Amino acid sequence: MTTTTWLIVLLVLSVVANVALTAQLTARRRRTHPLPPATVVTESPHTLRELESTRQELEQARRAADHATGLIQGRDLELGRVRGLLEQTRAQAADAAAAAEEAPALRKEREELLARLRGLEEELRRRSRERDDAQTQALSRIHELERRLADAEARTDGPPGPEPVSPAIPRQLPVGRDTTADSSVDGADLGPVVVRAASARGDRARHDGEHRRDAVLLRFAEEIPAPTLLSVVAAGAPRGRWSQSAADRACRSLATQVGRYGEGLGRELYGSDGDDGALGALLRTALQGVAHSMRLVTRGEGPDGEADDAAIEVSLTALLTRLGDGREREHLAFGVGDGALLRLRDGEWSAVFAPGESALDRALRLPAHAARVGWARLTTLPGDVLAVCSPPMAELLLRDDAGPWFAARWAGRQPYLTSFLSEVNAPVRSTGGDRSVVCLWDFGDARDARSAVH
């Protein structure tokens, strides 16, 4: 038993003893001094003193009892607090035991978190190094471009153009009796009009060892009274045995036919009384003459000694352009087949003419369908670029990924012939057909053209 318990027991025994003593004293006085009759009350001084003494003892006993009761209550409260502390200690002991059981898992989790933190710190350091390296390379590239820009500005009076690109290089020469050069280029600066023409063998033909089947031609149509430029793109059939010779013959023959009917074409094109019906008739006649000339390529090779049209099929697109200074330049586009005439304006390519309006018309070819010639008049503004294209080149210029690439190199420029051929022949993924195009820059005024040399 604790000290507190012994103290409580002693206090209780003391109270019990006081109560018993008081009871004995009271009983003795009653036996020694019997009560007087009710009618007579006699109190001696000795009795009064004993009574007073007894009362004092009783009062002391009561106070002692009250004090003992208070002590007992205090000890009860203290015992309650002790019990609460004991329960809290037991709970803490249980928690400590549970924590001791979980400690290995917590240590493992802590180690994993520390390892992950170290990995993140290493990744942060690596990315910081990569960022610093990239910044260094970017600054080096900027300094190199600034140096090249300064060198370019020192070499020419006009603004420098985009970086040159390396053309695709053929790995073998073509075979066959109808072979021609892998690529060709031509061009001229005609005052306010700048023209470049190029034709390059396609990837598919290079891979298969086949020859180029397209042809391009630029010719000054001196028979037309007003100064006029003729631009022609002829695309031979992919499997035609004599398609290259036929394409070249179609271009040259068209130049001959335009010269033969030059006076009438000039009157219908630029005269005040020009008639569209008469113009269409002249174009059909000219194309029929081209078809006759093309058939001479395979004369005697067809059935019964006739020409073999399947071996010489050609799609032809041509453009007649009026030269001289002018704020609106007149053009006449015409042709047969699936070629196209595109316009570059404000950095965007758009198709402005196609000889075939429907899929059936686009499948037509010379020489069989010379009478189905399509044509249209159009005008350009200073800064416009027209492109007479073979089908693969038109598709390439209208693509979202390749079109802006060519637009950035050709808008507002006068490229050198070699640069133009390199860009037409650039290693850009395409359908694989021959790339042939005639580009015409309209500067409106010859002075503007001279300030845009590239």
Secondary structure, 3 states (H helix, E strand, C coil): CCHHHHHHHHHHHHHHHHHHHHHHHHHHHHHHCCCCCCCCCCCCHHHHHHHHHHHHHHHHHHHHHHHHHHHHHHHHHHHHHHHHHHHHHHHHHHHHHHHHHHHHHHHHHHHHHHHHHHHHHHHHHHHHHHHHHHHHHHHHHHHHHHHHHHHHHHHCCCCCCCCCCCCCCCCCCCCCCCCCCCEEEEEEEECCEEEEEEEECCHHHHHHCCCCCEEEEEEECCCCCCCEEEEEEEEECCCCCCHHHHHHHHHHHHHHHHHHCHHHHHHHHHCCCCCHHHHHHHHHHHHHHHHHHHHHHHCCCCHHHCCCHHHCCEEEEEEEEECCCCCCEEEEEEEECCCEEEEEECCEEEEEECCCCCHHHHCCCECCCHHHCEEEEEEECCCCEEEEECHHHHHHHHCCCCHHHHHHHHCCCECCHHHHHHHHCCCCCCCCCCEEEEEEEECCCHHHHHCCEC
